[in-house]
Amino acid sequence: MLPSTSSFPSAIALNAHEVFVAQTGQTAGGFSATWTWGSVIALMALVVSTWLIINHRRRDGIAKWLEPGYDAASESLVVLNRLALKPAIEGDTADLHELVDLVSRLRLAEQRSPELPFGVIVAELEGYQKNVLPHDYEDRLAADTGLLSAYLTLTRMQGIKLEAARTAIACVQRLIEKRTRK
């Protein structure tokens, strides 16, 4: 008898291959299904946890870098709230001396983080300091009532600069909180 000339494998060869796969526990890819899914899940967990660690460390570094500026802005806001209660008078208002220190700290924060608008806060606070009433404004006003409009303009400018500085501080604090997700 002549051997079969078919291009298909014989039934015996197919059965032998299935028996071999069943004995070794292998799939067509060469790995067991349990090991493959377990390794994929473990690899994904490793990637996600590594990303979380790197992201939190980066955010902590940014928060530590921006903390002095945030604190100076917060302290400036407290001082501005005290200054809002009365007009600033040269020599009489004790909080003006504290404001000078805060302006220098905000300048340092501006140098550390030039992408944040600390310079706007500094400009508004310096504008506020330039619109301070003179020490003897009451005596001058009693002598010359024509100075009333000039003094009213100074106090209006104080209020405008005060509110502009408060708004700039709130803006900077929001930007810092957005970056650090406090």
FENHU-V29913 format. One record per backbone hydrogen bond with DSSP energy under -0.5 kcal/mol. CO is the residue of the C=O (numbers start at 1). NH is the residue of the N-H. If there is no record, write none. Layout:
# FENHU-V29913
co=(CO | CO)
nh=(NH | NH)
This chain:
# FENHU-V29913
co=(10 | 11 | 12 | 13 | 14 | 15 | 16 | 17 | 18 | 19 | 20 | 21 | 21 | 27 | 31 | 32 | 33 | 34 | 35 | 36 | 37 | 38 | 39 | 40 | 41 | 42 | 43 | 44 | 45 | 46 | 47 | 48 | 49 | 50 | 51 | 52 | 53 | 54 | 55 | 56 | 57 | 58 | 59 | 60 | 61 | 62 | 63 | 66 | 67 | 68 | 69 | 70 | 71 | 72 | 73 | 74 | 75 | 76 | 77 | 78 | 79 | 80 | 82 | 83 | 88 | 89 | 89 | 92 | 93 | 94 | 94 | 95 | 96 | 97 | 98 | 99 | 100 | 101 | 102 | 103 | 104 | 105 | 106 | 107 | 108 | 109 | 113 | 116 | 116 | 117 | 118 | 119 | 120 | 121 | 122 | 123 | 124 | 125 | 126 | 127 | 128 | 129 | 133 | 134 | 136 | 137 | 138 | 139 | 140 | 144 | 145 | 147 | 148 | 149 | 150 | 151 | 152 | 153 | 154 | 155 | 156 | 157 | 158 | 159 | 160 | 161 | 162 | 163 | 164 | 165 | 166 | 167 | 168 | 169 | 170 | 171 | 172 | 173 | 174 | 175 | 176 | 177 | 177)
nh=(14 | 15 | 16 | 17 | 18 | 19 | 20 | 21 | 22 | 23 | 24 | 25 | 26 | 30 | 27 | 36 | 37 | 38 | 39 | 40 | 41 | 42 | 43 | 44 | 45 | 46 | 47 | 48 | 49 | 50 | 51 | 52 | 53 | 54 | 55 | 56 | 57 | 58 | 59 | 60 | 61 | 62 | 63 | 64 | 65 | 66 | 67 | 70 | 71 | 72 | 73 | 74 | 75 | 76 | 77 | 78 | 79 | 80 | 81 | 82 | 83 | 84 | 85 | 86 | 133 | 92 | 93 | 94 | 96 | 97 | 98 | 99 | 100 | 101 | 102 | 103 | 104 | 105 | 106 | 107 | 108 | 109 | 110 | 111 | 112 | 113 | 116 | 118 | 119 | 121 | 122 | 123 | 124 | 125 | 126 | 127 | 128 | 129 | 130 | 131 | 131 | 132 | 90 | 137 | 140 | 141 | 142 | 143 | 144 | 147 | 148 | 151 | 152 | 153 | 154 | 155 | 156 | 157 | 158 | 159 | 160 | 161 | 162 | 163 | 164 | 165 | 166 | 167 | 168 | 169 | 170 | 171 | 172 | 173 | 174 | 175 | 176 | 177 | 178 | 179 | 180 | 181 | 182)
